[in-house]
Amino acid sequence: MPFFLYNPRWRLTDETRMNVRYTQDSHIATVEEAKAFFHHVVFDLDINFHPDDDFRTYVNCESGKRVMDDDQADLYNRLMDEAFDVFDDEDAVYETAYNILNEKLKQL
């Protein structure tokens, strides 16, 4: 079952769905790259995400359509796995994602 974004002020559109700057050649090799990736997911793609969630599960609140196709979701899932690998501990992943999400919420 798809995970619906729960913040109604975060509305994904077809334009934001196409705002993908990562490619199959992209990799996350440092903590700073992981932070930039999280920032991209939250601010550029407008996804209210959790690091444990599969990117295939995110859908647009209004249309009910998936935010990413299978290829994009596979790429973003791989990048998230790489992000977990660069942090010293798993808690740092969650804390970093939480801080970026809070930054976004403060702007709403």
BELTANOR-V292693 format. One record per residue. N is the residue number from 1. RES is the residue in one letter. PHI is phi in whole degrees, 0 to 359 (* if undefined). D_CENTER is the distance of its C-alpha to the mean C-alpha in Angstrom with 2 decimals. Layout:
n,res,phi,d_center
N,RES,PHI,D_CENTER
N,RES,PHI,D_CENTER
This chain:
n,res,phi,d_center
1,M,*,18.32
2,P,291,15.13
3,F,269,13.09
4,F,268,13.66
5,L,299,11.72
6,Y,265,14.39
7,N,267,14.56
8,P,294,16.84
9,R,277,16.53
10,W,264,12.96
11,R,250,14.10
12,L,274,12.40
13,T,237,15.08
14,D,300,15.97
15,E,294,15.84
16,T,289,12.19
17,R,297,11.46
18,M,269,13.48
19,N,276,11.94
20,V,253,10.74
21,R,253,12.25
22,Y,264,11.62
23,T,236,14.41
24,Q,299,15.98
25,D,276,17.79
26,S,282,14.88
27,H,216,14.72
28,I,254,13.55
29,A,241,16.98
30,T,222,16.98
31,V,298,15.50
32,E,297,15.34
33,E,293,13.34
34,A,295,10.81
35,K,298,10.83
36,A,296,10.60
37,F,296,7.51
38,F,301,5.82
39,H,299,7.92
40,H,301,7.07
41,V,299,3.53
42,V,282,5.78
43,F,270,8.98
44,D,277,9.21
45,L,266,7.28
46,D,58,8.08
47,I,258,5.60
48,N,274,7.14
49,F,254,5.24
50,H,234,7.48
51,P,302,7.63
52,D,274,10.33
53,D,277,9.08
54,D,287,9.45
55,F,295,7.23
56,R,290,10.81
57,T,270,11.18
58,Y,276,9.26
59,V,230,12.07
60,N,287,13.41
61,C,299,15.60
62,E,277,18.49
63,S,268,18.81
64,G,78,17.56
65,K,276,16.26
66,R,298,13.26
67,V,287,10.41
68,M,230,10.60
69,D,282,13.81
70,D,300,14.55
71,D,296,14.61
72,Q,296,11.22
73,A,298,9.75
74,D,300,12.14
75,L,298,11.18
76,Y,293,7.45
77,N,295,9.00
78,R,297,11.63
79,L,297,9.77
80,M,294,8.26
81,D,300,11.94
82,E,295,13.21
83,A,298,11.39
84,F,301,13.18
85,D,292,16.29
86,V,274,16.60
87,F,278,16.71
88,D,295,20.20
89,D,214,19.32
90,E,298,16.67
91,D,300,17.18
92,A,295,16.08
93,V,297,12.53
94,Y,294,12.43
95,E,297,14.42
96,T,296,12.33
97,A,298,9.10
98,Y,300,11.75
99,N,297,13.40
100,I,290,10.67
101,L,297,10.09
102,N,297,13.91
103,E,301,14.29
104,K,294,12.62
105,L,298,14.77
106,K,294,17.79
107,Q,274,17.58
108,L,278,17.82
